[in-house]
Amino acid sequence: MADNKPIPLSGRLAIQLKMLTQDEVQRAIAESDSSGNPRLMQVFLQMGLLDREQASRLQQVQKDLIEKHRAKKGGAVAPSSAPAGAAPRAVPKAAPAGASPPASPPERPAPAEIHEAAEHAAESAAPMTSREVEALNESPAEGLVPVIQKPVVADVSAADVRPEPLRAEIPAPPVAAEPPPIADPAPARLAAPAPVAVPAVAHGPQSLDLPIPEISAADREKLEAVLQAGVTAKASDVHFHAGGPLKHRVAGSMIVTEDEIDPAFVERIVVSSLTPEQRQVLKDSGEIDYCLDLPGIGRFRTNAYRQQRGLDAVFRIIPEKPPTLEELGLPDELKKYTDFHQGMVLITGPAGCGKSSTLAALVNHINENRNEHILTVEDPIEIVHPSKKCLVNQRHAGHHTASFSRALRGALREDPDIIVIGELRDLETISLAMTAAETGHFVLATLHTANAVRTVNRMIGAFPSNEQDQVRAMLSESLRAVISQRLVPTADGKDRIPALELLVINRAIGNMVRDEKTVQIRSSMQTGKAHGMYLLEQSLNELVAAGKITRETALSFAEEEKLITAGA
């Protein structure tokens, strides 16, 4: 039985970070045994317990822990997630410049040593704060990535330090006590100071000890030109890759638009847009999220992160004004799911599927048609909602408030009618959201899950097993609807349109949730068109029949190909 087996390091870390419950990890171990797949991380992904972003962060933490133990012991160890009985690969120490290579490879540690090192790493890891857990989950990743290699360059002297011309909306370093009230900052705006001498940044690995350059007029002009080109091309993201070509993501595809980018340029435009506190966050963690506002061009959510060749940055283009459902190609029927005065509506899907845009469109509809108080908690604030009929207050977790959970605890005393949560990231946030939905508030939130049924299971599975019966009862009463979506390439390949899966929590579905019969929900959705429910495959069929997408595209996005009947 899986319950009698020791839990691998990746499983223990997932529990410690509150990504998974012990029951979920044990189920994954059982699935690993039955399928013959020894890689628990892959099983987490296949079962939908983690998305790729969370798996990537979990892998990073695991490798960091083992690396710390390796450094402490002065030896080489391998992650405990390696297949049982596999021979571990030794990691040689870096040789000094000019030194001759060793005559023979380093001695390989025994599997018992590897297991002991992994156990020590997990046991010695200090409990993580909710802020640290949030930080682990906030960085986008396309897949599992190797550990970021820490590069080395010379430190910059105090004489090289210049005042920064930019200030961005960015989380402050974690704090232990309630921070004093902070005025809503203006988004980062590029100034045009006189050019200054900037320490050269060579190709190859870069230091986490950042220089502090000002942005020159030439750099500012080039940045504005590049981002303007992205806006004109209707790109969703602009990728600055140090030592590689500039790329735009257009209609879901990566398009090369420029030759190799100088790593020093990426370093300057990012670092110059950060405050000293923000530079420290980048130095400590190797990555950072912030928003950048370029007057006349647009607003951008930016993620900067260290990789092997230097500093990369992804600029996501944010609409200047909140989108409408019509502009996003979403059906009008979604408007009725904004009429609730109590309960919770979730927008779900993988990273980059348009969840934030759909959430913004629903909030905008409420803002235009109801006369109530909307309170949002986001990280960072992306689309700005000016107050229309509603009073709208937007809070940046980590800047205006210490964390999502702190903001939600405070929200219950701030007289909101509608609470909007940018992302349900951990157990505490999910618990507070459900509490808010049960105490007379209407909650709108996003969640990274593959489909509607997995959303319900994910919400329940986030809690310890002894609390899940109570959670099922709460969820059956408070959850109103789950909108799961994908962005699907159009037939002409020039754009993407949303395909939806809609779960409505009526009495029958609520009973399935309460009685632990969620496996039956999918069949009820397939036959529940009269109740407003449908599967992703049914939405794809309608798009194929309308000629908006091809049958091949529909098959590639379907969970059950046999349900794709249109175009056959």
Residue, then its C-alpha position, 0 to 999 in steps of 0.5 A: m500500500a502507498d500509505n506504508k511507503p516513505i514519501p519521496l522528497s518531492g512529495r514532502l516538499a509539496i505538502q510543506l508548501k501546501m501545494l498538495t495534501q498528504d492524501e493527494v501525495q499518497r494517491a499519486i504514489a499509488e498511481s506511480d506504482s500502478s502505472g510503473n512511472p517512478r517519477l512522482m513529479q510527472v505523476f503530479l502533472q498527469m493527475g492534474l494535482l499540479d500545473r506546470e508552473q507549480a511543478s517547476r517551482l517545486q522542482q526548483v525548491q527540491k534542487d535548491l535544498i539538495e544543493k544546500h546540503r551538498a555545499k554543507k557536506g562538501g559532497a555531491v548528491a542527487p535528488s531523491s526523486a530518481p528511480a529506485g535502484a538507479a545509479p546516481r550521477a555524481v556532480p563534480k566540483a568546479a575546477p579552478a581556472g587553468a587546473s588540470p582535469p582529474a585523472s578519474p571521475p569522482e566517486r559516486p555516492a551510494p543510494a543510501e547516501i543520496h536518500e539520507a541527504a534528501e531526508h536531511a534537506a527536507e527535515s532541515a528546511a524551515p517552515m515557509t511563510s505564506r509570502e514565500v509560498e506565494a512567491l514560489n507560485e507566481s513565476p510563469a514557466e512553460g515546463l520543468v526547468p533546470v536550477i538557475q545557475k548563479p553567475v559571477v561578475a565583479d561587484v559595482s562600487a558605490a561610485d557607480v550608483r545612480p538615482e533610479p528614474l523609474r518606480a514600478e508597482i512591485p512587491a516589497p520584501p516580506v514583513a513580519a508585522e502589519p505594514p503601515p498604510i501605503a499610498d497607491p503608487a503611480p505605475a512605473r513611468l520611463a523618464a529620459p535622463a541624460p545618458v550615463a556610463v553603465p558598467a559593461v555586462a559581458h555575454g554569459p552568466q551574470s551576477l545577482d549583485l546588480p549594477i544600478p544604471e540609469i536608462s539612457a535616451a537611446d535605450r529608452e527609445k529602443l525599448e519604446a520602439v520594441l514594445q510599440a511594435g509588439v502592440t502593433a503586431k497584436a502580440s500578447d507577450v514580448h520576450f527579451h532573451a539575453g544573447g538571443p533573438l527578440k520574440h513576440r507571441v502572436a496568436g499563441s506562436m513565438i515569432v522572431t522579430e529581431d536579431e540577437i539582443d545584447p544582454a547588457f541592454v536587457e540588464r539596463i532596461v530592467v534594473s533601471s525600472l526598479t527601486p532599490e528594494q525591488r533590486q534586492v528582491l531580484k538579487d535574492s530570488g533571481e526573479i521579480d514581477y512588476c508593472l510598467d506604464l509607457p505613456g502613449i504606448g501601453r501598460f505592461r506586466t513584466n516578469a524579469y528572471r535570471q537564466q544561464r546567459g543573463l537576465d530575461a524579461v517578458f512584457r505582457i501587454i495589458p489593455e489600456k481599458p477593461p475589455t468587454l465580453e464581446e471584445l474577447g469573443l465570450p458568450d453573453e450568457l456569462k453575464k448572468y454569472t455576475d448577478f449573484h450577491q453571495g457565493m463564488v464563481l471561478i475562472t480556471g484554465p492553464a497559464g496564458c489561456g486568458k483567465s485574467s482577461t475574462l475576470a476583468a471583463l466580468v468585473n467591468h460588467i459588474n462595474e457598469n451595471r451594479n451600484e456596489h463596492i468592489l474590492t480586488v486583491e491582485d499581484p500585480i494590478e494589471i487592468v485598472h478599473p476606474s469606478k463607474k457605478c461601483l466603488v472600485n478599490q484595487r489592492h496589490a498584494g505585497h505592496h498595498t498589503a503584505s499578502f493575499s491572505r492578509a488582504l482577504r482577512g482585512a476585506l471582511r471588515e472593509d464592507p465589500d459586496i464583491i471580492v475579486i481575487g487575482e489567483l487562489r494560490d494556497l490553502e489559506t487563500i482558498s479557505l478565506a475565499m470560501t469563508a467570504a463566499e459563505t458570509g454574504h459576499f460575492v467572490l470572483a477568482t481564478l485558479h490554475t486547473a485543467n477543467a471544471v471537475r478538477t477545479v472542484n477536486r483541487m479546492i477540496g484536496a487543498f484541505p487536510s483529509n479530516e476537514q474535507d467532508q466539511v469543505r465538500a458541504m461548504l463548497s456545495e453551498s457556496l460555489r455557483a459556477v466554474i468557467s474553464q477556458r482555453l484559447v484556441p487558434t483560429a482556422d486562418g492562424k491569425d488569432r485565438i478565440p476562447a473555447l469554454e467549459l461551463l459547470v453550474i452548481n445546481r442542486a444535483i451537482g451540489n449533492m455530487v460534491r457533498d457526497e464525494k461523487t465528483v466523478q459523475i459530474r462530467s457526464s451530468m455536464q455533457t447532458g446538462k445543456a438545459h441547465g447551462m452546462y457543457l463540456l469543452e468538447q461541445s464548445l469545440n464542436e460548435l466552433v468547428a461547425a461555425g468554421k472558426i477553427t479546424r477539426e484538427t485543432a479541436l482534436s488537439f485540445a479535446e480531452e476525449e477525442k471521441l466527443i469531437t463529432a463536428g467536421a467528421 
